[in-house]
Protein backbone atom coordinates (compact mmCIF):
# COMPACT_ATOMS: atom_id res chain seq x y z
CA UNK A 1 0.00 0.00 0.00
CA UNK A 2 1.33 3.41 -0.96
CA UNK A 3 2.07 5.91 1.76
CA UNK A 4 -0.09 9.06 1.54
CA UNK A 5 0.79 11.84 -0.85
CA UNK A 6 1.20 15.31 0.64
CA UNK A 7 0.67 18.69 -0.98
CA UNK A 8 2.55 21.70 0.33
CA UNK A 9 0.50 24.69 -0.75
CA UNK A 10 2.17 27.93 -1.73
CA UNK A 11 0.86 31.35 -2.65
CA UNK A 12 -2.70 31.12 -3.96
CA UNK A 13 -3.35 27.51 -2.95
CA UNK A 14 -5.51 27.00 0.11
CA UNK A 15 -8.12 24.58 -1.19
CA UNK A 16 -9.75 23.42 -4.40
CA UNK A 17 -13.23 22.37 -5.51
CA UNK A 18 -14.27 18.83 -4.66
CA UNK A 19 -11.70 18.34 -1.89
CA UNK A 20 -12.95 17.82 1.65
CA UNK A 21 -11.10 18.02 4.95
CA UNK A 22 -11.46 14.83 6.98
CA UNK A 23 -9.47 15.99 9.99
CA UNK A 24 -6.74 18.38 11.12
CA UNK A 25 -3.69 17.28 13.09
CA UNK A 26 -1.37 19.50 15.11
CA UNK A 27 2.13 18.00 14.99
CA UNK A 28 4.94 18.88 17.37
CA UNK A 29 8.47 18.40 16.08
CA UNK A 30 12.01 18.62 17.50
CA UNK A 31 12.48 21.65 15.22
CA UNK A 32 9.58 23.72 16.46
CA UNK A 33 6.08 24.21 15.13
CA UNK A 34 5.14 23.65 11.47
CA UNK A 35 3.52 26.41 9.47
CA UNK A 36 0.06 25.05 10.31
CA UNK A 37 -1.71 21.85 11.35
CA UNK A 38 -1.56 19.04 8.78
CA UNK A 39 -4.92 18.59 7.11
CA UNK A 40 -6.13 15.12 6.14
CA UNK A 41 -8.06 15.61 2.90
CA UNK A 42 -10.12 13.52 0.47
CA UNK A 43 -10.70 13.95 -3.24
CA UNK A 44 -12.86 11.56 -5.27
CA UNK A 45 -12.13 8.71 -2.90
CA UNK A 46 -8.38 9.43 -2.75
CA UNK A 47 -6.95 10.67 0.54
CA UNK A 48 -4.01 13.06 0.80
CA UNK A 49 -2.32 15.43 3.22
CA UNK A 50 -2.19 19.20 2.91
CA UNK A 51 0.06 21.77 4.59
CA UNK A 52 -0.08 25.51 3.81
CA UNK A 53 3.58 26.56 3.60
CA UNK A 54 2.97 30.19 4.53
CA UNK A 55 0.70 29.39 7.47
CA UNK A 56 -2.90 30.28 8.14
CA UNK A 57 -3.73 33.55 6.41
CA UNK A 58 -0.42 33.58 4.52
CA UNK A 59 1.42 35.06 7.49
CA UNK A 60 4.93 33.61 7.03
CA UNK A 61 7.41 35.14 4.55
CA UNK A 62 9.65 32.71 2.64
CA UNK A 63 12.77 33.22 4.74
CA UNK A 64 10.89 32.74 8.04
CA UNK A 65 9.17 29.44 7.18
CA UNK A 66 10.15 26.53 9.44
CA UNK A 67 10.96 24.17 6.58
CA UNK A 68 12.47 21.54 8.86
CA UNK A 69 9.34 21.37 11.01
CA UNK A 70 7.10 21.18 7.93
CA UNK A 71 8.95 18.27 6.36
CA UNK A 72 9.36 16.46 9.67
CA UNK A 73 5.63 16.83 10.37
CA UNK A 74 4.63 15.41 7.00
CA UNK A 75 6.88 12.40 7.45
CA UNK A 76 5.64 11.92 11.02
CA UNK A 77 2.02 11.61 9.85
CA UNK A 78 2.98 9.07 7.20
CA UNK A 79 3.60 10.95 3.96
CA UNK A 80 5.74 9.19 1.37
CA UNK A 81 5.55 11.72 -1.46
CA UNK A 82 5.36 15.50 -1.51
CA UNK A 83 4.03 17.74 -4.28
CA UNK A 84 5.11 21.32 -3.68
CA UNK A 85 3.27 24.21 -5.30
CA UNK A 86 5.34 27.34 -5.99
CA UNK A 87 4.58 30.74 -7.48
CA UNK A 88 7.60 31.88 -9.50
CA UNK A 89 8.85 34.61 -11.80
CA UNK A 90 9.77 33.81 -15.38
CA UNK A 91 13.29 34.26 -16.75
CA UNK A 92 13.58 32.22 -19.96
CA UNK A 93 11.47 33.29 -22.93
CA UNK A 94 9.07 30.37 -22.76
CA UNK A 95 8.36 30.95 -19.05
CA UNK A 96 5.77 33.70 -19.41
CA UNK A 97 3.05 34.57 -16.90
CA UNK A 98 0.47 31.81 -16.67
CA UNK A 99 2.80 28.98 -17.65
CA UNK A 100 2.88 25.90 -15.41
CA UNK A 101 6.30 24.29 -15.11
CA UNK A 102 7.65 21.09 -13.57
CA UNK A 103 11.31 21.88 -12.85
CA UNK A 104 13.99 19.21 -12.75
CA UNK A 105 16.89 21.29 -11.39
CA UNK A 106 17.58 23.91 -8.70
CA UNK A 107 20.13 26.66 -8.11
CA UNK A 108 20.11 27.77 -4.47
CA UNK A 109 20.89 31.42 -3.67
CA UNK A 110 19.35 31.48 -0.19
CA UNK A 111 21.29 32.11 3.01
CA UNK A 112 20.79 31.91 6.77
CA UNK A 113 17.96 29.37 6.64
CA UNK A 114 17.96 26.23 8.78
CA UNK A 115 18.60 23.95 5.83
CA UNK A 116 19.44 20.45 7.09
CA UNK A 117 18.42 17.85 9.64
CA UNK A 118 22.10 16.92 9.94
CA UNK A 119 23.27 19.99 11.83
CA UNK A 120 25.63 17.99 14.07
CA UNK A 121 23.63 18.52 17.25
CA UNK A 122 22.76 14.84 17.62
CA UNK A 123 26.17 13.57 16.54
CA UNK A 124 24.98 12.36 13.13
CA UNK A 125 26.32 13.64 9.83
CA UNK A 126 25.01 12.55 6.44
CA UNK A 127 25.83 13.82 2.96
CA UNK A 128 22.82 13.04 0.77
CA UNK A 129 23.09 12.85 -3.01
CA UNK A 130 21.28 15.88 -4.43
CA UNK A 131 22.42 15.67 -8.05
CA UNK A 132 18.81 15.49 -9.19
CA UNK A 133 16.77 17.34 -6.57
CA UNK A 134 13.33 16.30 -7.81
CA UNK A 135 12.01 12.75 -7.88
CA UNK A 136 11.82 11.88 -11.58
CA UNK A 137 9.13 9.24 -11.14
CA UNK A 138 6.83 11.66 -9.34
CA UNK A 139 7.65 14.44 -11.81
CA UNK A 140 6.67 12.20 -14.73
CA UNK A 141 3.44 11.27 -12.99
CA UNK A 142 2.66 14.97 -12.72
CA UNK A 143 3.38 15.33 -16.43
CA UNK A 144 0.89 12.52 -17.08
CA UNK A 145 -1.67 14.17 -14.80
CA UNK A 146 -1.30 17.41 -16.76
CA UNK A 147 -1.92 15.53 -19.98
CA UNK A 148 -5.00 13.85 -18.48
CA UNK A 149 -6.27 17.26 -17.39
CA UNK A 150 -5.54 18.74 -20.85
CA UNK A 151 -3.17 21.31 -19.34
CA UNK A 152 -0.15 22.58 -21.25
CA UNK A 153 3.02 22.56 -19.18
CA UNK A 154 6.74 23.17 -19.45
CA UNK A 155 8.07 19.75 -18.42
CA UNK A 156 11.62 20.92 -17.67
CA UNK A 157 13.37 23.93 -16.19
CA UNK A 158 15.83 25.16 -13.59
CA UNK A 159 14.45 26.92 -10.52
CA UNK A 160 16.57 29.68 -8.94
CA UNK A 161 15.76 30.08 -5.25
CA UNK A 162 16.35 33.56 -3.81
CA UNK A 163 16.09 34.79 -0.24
CA UNK A 164 13.11 37.15 -0.44
CA UNK A 165 10.77 38.49 0.59
CA UNK A 166 11.64 41.31 -1.80
CA UNK A 167 11.62 40.63 -5.52
CA UNK A 168 14.91 40.61 -7.41
CA UNK A 169 16.64 43.52 -9.10
CA UNK A 170 16.97 43.61 -12.89
CA UNK A 171 20.72 43.01 -12.49
CA UNK A 172 20.07 39.96 -10.34
CA UNK A 173 17.71 38.54 -12.94
CA UNK A 174 20.39 39.01 -15.61
CA UNK A 175 22.83 37.11 -13.41
CA UNK A 176 20.29 34.33 -12.84
CA UNK A 177 19.76 34.09 -16.60
CA UNK A 178 23.53 33.78 -17.16
CA UNK A 179 23.55 30.99 -14.58
CA UNK A 180 21.09 29.02 -16.69
CA UNK A 181 17.94 29.53 -14.63
CA UNK A 182 14.49 29.49 -16.21
CA UNK A 183 12.40 30.66 -13.27
CA UNK A 184 12.91 32.28 -9.89
CA UNK A 185 11.13 31.80 -6.58
CA UNK A 186 11.78 31.84 -2.85
CA UNK A 187 10.52 28.56 -1.37
CA UNK A 188 12.02 25.52 -3.13
CA UNK A 189 15.02 25.48 -0.80
CA UNK A 190 15.72 24.15 1.71
CA UNK A 191 12.38 22.35 1.31
CA UNK A 192 13.54 20.07 -1.50
CA UNK A 193 16.81 19.15 0.23
CA UNK A 194 15.07 18.42 3.53
CA UNK A 195 12.62 16.13 1.74
CA UNK A 196 15.57 14.25 0.27
CA UNK A 197 17.18 13.93 3.71
CA UNK A 198 13.86 12.67 5.11
CA UNK A 199 13.51 10.06 2.37
CA UNK A 200 10.41 11.66 0.84
CA UNK A 201 9.88 11.73 -2.93
CA UNK A 202 9.47 15.38 -3.88
CA UNK A 203 8.43 17.31 -6.99
CA UNK A 204 7.17 20.82 -7.71
CA UNK A 205 4.35 22.36 -9.69
CA UNK A 206 5.37 25.95 -10.46
CA UNK A 207 3.04 28.68 -11.70
CA UNK A 208 4.79 31.59 -13.41
CA UNK A 209 3.04 34.68 -12.05
CA UNK A 210 5.23 37.51 -13.38
CA UNK A 211 8.19 38.24 -15.66
CA UNK A 212 11.51 38.64 -13.88
CA UNK A 213 12.59 42.20 -13.09
CA UNK A 214 13.72 44.10 -16.17
CA UNK A 215 12.18 41.62 -18.61
CA UNK A 216 9.07 43.68 -19.33
CA UNK A 217 8.36 47.34 -20.04
CA UNK A 218 6.35 47.77 -16.84
CA UNK A 219 7.04 47.39 -13.14
CA UNK A 220 5.85 44.28 -11.35
CA UNK A 221 2.76 44.91 -9.22
CA UNK A 222 1.08 42.65 -6.67
CA UNK A 223 -2.22 43.31 -8.43
CA UNK A 224 -0.89 41.85 -11.68
CA UNK A 225 0.58 38.86 -9.85
CA UNK A 226 -2.70 38.22 -8.04
CA UNK A 227 -4.63 38.29 -11.32
CA UNK A 228 -2.40 35.51 -12.72
CA UNK A 229 -2.70 33.53 -9.48
CA UNK A 230 -6.50 33.75 -9.57
CA UNK A 231 -6.66 32.15 -13.03
CA UNK A 232 -3.52 29.99 -13.05
CA UNK A 233 -4.20 28.27 -9.74
CA UNK A 234 -7.42 26.87 -11.18
CA UNK A 235 -5.29 24.87 -13.60
CA UNK A 236 -2.84 23.93 -10.88
CA UNK A 237 -5.71 22.60 -8.76
CA UNK A 238 -6.99 20.59 -11.72
CA UNK A 239 -3.55 19.08 -12.26
CA UNK A 240 -3.25 18.24 -8.56
CA UNK A 241 -6.70 16.69 -8.54
CA UNK A 242 -5.78 14.35 -11.39
CA UNK A 243 -2.47 13.47 -9.74
CA UNK A 244 -4.14 12.73 -6.38
CA UNK A 245 -6.94 10.69 -7.94
CA UNK A 246 -4.43 8.57 -9.88
CA UNK A 247 -2.37 8.02 -6.71
CA UNK A 248 -5.23 6.04 -5.22
C-alpha positions as CSV (number, residue, x, y, z in Angstrom):
1,X,0.0,0.0,0.0
2,X,1.3,3.4,-1.0
3,X,2.1,5.9,1.8
4,X,-0.1,9.1,1.5
5,X,0.8,11.8,-0.9
6,X,1.2,15.3,0.6
7,X,0.7,18.7,-1.0
8,X,2.6,21.7,0.3
9,X,0.5,24.7,-0.7
10,X,2.2,27.9,-1.7
11,X,0.9,31.4,-2.7
12,X,-2.7,31.1,-4.0
13,X,-3.3,27.5,-2.9
14,X,-5.5,27.0,0.1
15,X,-8.1,24.6,-1.2
16,X,-9.7,23.4,-4.4
17,X,-13.2,22.4,-5.5
18,X,-14.3,18.8,-4.7
19,X,-11.7,18.3,-1.9
20,X,-12.9,17.8,1.7
21,X,-11.1,18.0,5.0
22,X,-11.5,14.8,7.0
23,X,-9.5,16.0,10.0
24,X,-6.7,18.4,11.1
25,X,-3.7,17.3,13.1
26,X,-1.4,19.5,15.1
27,X,2.1,18.0,15.0
28,X,4.9,18.9,17.4
29,X,8.5,18.4,16.1
30,X,12.0,18.6,17.5
31,X,12.5,21.7,15.2
32,X,9.6,23.7,16.5
33,X,6.1,24.2,15.1
34,X,5.1,23.6,11.5
35,X,3.5,26.4,9.5
36,X,0.1,25.0,10.3
37,X,-1.7,21.8,11.3
38,X,-1.6,19.0,8.8
39,X,-4.9,18.6,7.1
40,X,-6.1,15.1,6.1
41,X,-8.1,15.6,2.9
42,X,-10.1,13.5,0.5
43,X,-10.7,14.0,-3.2
44,X,-12.9,11.6,-5.3
45,X,-12.1,8.7,-2.9
46,X,-8.4,9.4,-2.7
47,X,-7.0,10.7,0.5
48,X,-4.0,13.1,0.8
49,X,-2.3,15.4,3.2
50,X,-2.2,19.2,2.9
51,X,0.1,21.8,4.6
52,X,-0.1,25.5,3.8
53,X,3.6,26.6,3.6
54,X,3.0,30.2,4.5
55,X,0.7,29.4,7.5
56,X,-2.9,30.3,8.1
57,X,-3.7,33.5,6.4
58,X,-0.4,33.6,4.5
59,X,1.4,35.1,7.5
60,X,4.9,33.6,7.0
61,X,7.4,35.1,4.6
62,X,9.6,32.7,2.6
63,X,12.8,33.2,4.7
64,X,10.9,32.7,8.0
65,X,9.2,29.4,7.2
66,X,10.1,26.5,9.4
67,X,11.0,24.2,6.6
68,X,12.5,21.5,8.9
69,X,9.3,21.4,11.0
70,X,7.1,21.2,7.9
71,X,8.9,18.3,6.4
72,X,9.4,16.5,9.7
73,X,5.6,16.8,10.4
74,X,4.6,15.4,7.0
75,X,6.9,12.4,7.5
76,X,5.6,11.9,11.0
77,X,2.0,11.6,9.9
78,X,3.0,9.1,7.2
79,X,3.6,11.0,4.0
80,X,5.7,9.2,1.4
81,X,5.6,11.7,-1.5
82,X,5.4,15.5,-1.5
83,X,4.0,17.7,-4.3
84,X,5.1,21.3,-3.7
85,X,3.3,24.2,-5.3
86,X,5.3,27.3,-6.0
87,X,4.6,30.7,-7.5
88,X,7.6,31.9,-9.5
89,X,8.9,34.6,-11.8
90,X,9.8,33.8,-15.4
91,X,13.3,34.3,-16.8
92,X,13.6,32.2,-20.0
93,X,11.5,33.3,-22.9
94,X,9.1,30.4,-22.8
95,X,8.4,30.9,-19.0
96,X,5.8,33.7,-19.4
97,X,3.1,34.6,-16.9
98,X,0.5,31.8,-16.7
99,X,2.8,29.0,-17.7
100,X,2.9,25.9,-15.4
101,X,6.3,24.3,-15.1
102,X,7.6,21.1,-13.6
103,X,11.3,21.9,-12.9
104,X,14.0,19.2,-12.8
105,X,16.9,21.3,-11.4
106,X,17.6,23.9,-8.7
107,X,20.1,26.7,-8.1
108,X,20.1,27.8,-4.5
109,X,20.9,31.4,-3.7
110,X,19.4,31.5,-0.2
111,X,21.3,32.1,3.0
112,X,20.8,31.9,6.8
113,X,18.0,29.4,6.6
114,X,18.0,26.2,8.8
115,X,18.6,24.0,5.8
116,X,19.4,20.5,7.1
117,X,18.4,17.8,9.6
118,X,22.1,16.9,9.9
119,X,23.3,20.0,11.8
120,X,25.6,18.0,14.1
121,X,23.6,18.5,17.2
122,X,22.8,14.8,17.6
123,X,26.2,13.6,16.5
124,X,25.0,12.4,13.1
125,X,26.3,13.6,9.8
126,X,25.0,12.5,6.4
127,X,25.8,13.8,3.0
128,X,22.8,13.0,0.8
129,X,23.1,12.9,-3.0
130,X,21.3,15.9,-4.4
131,X,22.4,15.7,-8.1
132,X,18.8,15.5,-9.2
133,X,16.8,17.3,-6.6
134,X,13.3,16.3,-7.8
135,X,12.0,12.7,-7.9
136,X,11.8,11.9,-11.6
137,X,9.1,9.2,-11.1
138,X,6.8,11.7,-9.3
139,X,7.6,14.4,-11.8
140,X,6.7,12.2,-14.7
141,X,3.4,11.3,-13.0
142,X,2.7,15.0,-12.7
143,X,3.4,15.3,-16.4
144,X,0.9,12.5,-17.1
145,X,-1.7,14.2,-14.8
146,X,-1.3,17.4,-16.8
147,X,-1.9,15.5,-20.0
148,X,-5.0,13.8,-18.5
149,X,-6.3,17.3,-17.4
150,X,-5.5,18.7,-20.8
151,X,-3.2,21.3,-19.3
152,X,-0.1,22.6,-21.3
153,X,3.0,22.6,-19.2
154,X,6.7,23.2,-19.4
155,X,8.1,19.8,-18.4
156,X,11.6,20.9,-17.7
157,X,13.4,23.9,-16.2
158,X,15.8,25.2,-13.6
159,X,14.5,26.9,-10.5
160,X,16.6,29.7,-8.9
161,X,15.8,30.1,-5.2
162,X,16.3,33.6,-3.8
163,X,16.1,34.8,-0.2
164,X,13.1,37.2,-0.4
165,X,10.8,38.5,0.6
166,X,11.6,41.3,-1.8
167,X,11.6,40.6,-5.5
168,X,14.9,40.6,-7.4
169,X,16.6,43.5,-9.1
170,X,17.0,43.6,-12.9
171,X,20.7,43.0,-12.5
172,X,20.1,40.0,-10.3
173,X,17.7,38.5,-12.9
174,X,20.4,39.0,-15.6
175,X,22.8,37.1,-13.4
176,X,20.3,34.3,-12.8
177,X,19.8,34.1,-16.6
178,X,23.5,33.8,-17.2
179,X,23.6,31.0,-14.6
180,X,21.1,29.0,-16.7
181,X,17.9,29.5,-14.6
182,X,14.5,29.5,-16.2
183,X,12.4,30.7,-13.3
184,X,12.9,32.3,-9.9
185,X,11.1,31.8,-6.6
186,X,11.8,31.8,-2.8
187,X,10.5,28.6,-1.4
188,X,12.0,25.5,-3.1
189,X,15.0,25.5,-0.8
190,X,15.7,24.1,1.7
191,X,12.4,22.4,1.3
192,X,13.5,20.1,-1.5
193,X,16.8,19.1,0.2
194,X,15.1,18.4,3.5
195,X,12.6,16.1,1.7
196,X,15.6,14.3,0.3
197,X,17.2,13.9,3.7
198,X,13.9,12.7,5.1
199,X,13.5,10.1,2.4
200,X,10.4,11.7,0.8
201,X,9.9,11.7,-2.9
202,X,9.5,15.4,-3.9
203,X,8.4,17.3,-7.0
204,X,7.2,20.8,-7.7
205,X,4.3,22.4,-9.7
206,X,5.4,25.9,-10.5
207,X,3.0,28.7,-11.7
208,X,4.8,31.6,-13.4
209,X,3.0,34.7,-12.1
210,X,5.2,37.5,-13.4
211,X,8.2,38.2,-15.7
212,X,11.5,38.6,-13.9
213,X,12.6,42.2,-13.1
214,X,13.7,44.1,-16.2
215,X,12.2,41.6,-18.6
216,X,9.1,43.7,-19.3
217,X,8.4,47.3,-20.0
218,X,6.3,47.8,-16.8
219,X,7.0,47.4,-13.1
220,X,5.9,44.3,-11.3
221,X,2.8,44.9,-9.2
222,X,1.1,42.7,-6.7
223,X,-2.2,43.3,-8.4
224,X,-0.9,41.8,-11.7
225,X,0.6,38.9,-9.8
226,X,-2.7,38.2,-8.0
227,X,-4.6,38.3,-11.3
228,X,-2.4,35.5,-12.7
229,X,-2.7,33.5,-9.5
230,X,-6.5,33.7,-9.6
231,X,-6.7,32.2,-13.0
232,X,-3.5,30.0,-13.0
233,X,-4.2,28.3,-9.7
234,X,-7.4,26.9,-11.2
235,X,-5.3,24.9,-13.6
236,X,-2.8,23.9,-10.9
237,X,-5.7,22.6,-8.8
238,X,-7.0,20.6,-11.7
239,X,-3.5,19.1,-12.3
240,X,-3.3,18.2,-8.6
241,X,-6.7,16.7,-8.5
242,X,-5.8,14.4,-11.4
243,X,-2.5,13.5,-9.7
244,X,-4.1,12.7,-6.4
245,X,-6.9,10.7,-7.9
246,X,-4.4,8.6,-9.9
247,X,-2.4,8.0,-6.7
248,X,-5.2,6.0,-5.2
